Amino acid sequence: MLGIGELTLVLLVIVVVLSIKRLPDLVRSAGKAARILKSEKRALKEQDAPQAAPPGAANDDARPSPRVIRGETTERPDL
């Protein structure tokens, strides 16, 4: 009687022999799928990352808010 290991080996040989013509196409398809998944993962990672300003760019959040003293207005007079 054949054991599980021998049956697995026989089935593997049968699959390889019958699909040897299609094997390059299968490998090519698997490579394309891997590239697509990798690019999607990269896109999701970029989408989730906060948008950082390039170095040296003006950042409105970095400036302190103007200090207002009681009695003064923040509006500029027309010149």
Residue pairs with C-beta under 8 A, 6 or more apart in sequence:
2 10
16 23
19 26
53 59
66 74
68 74
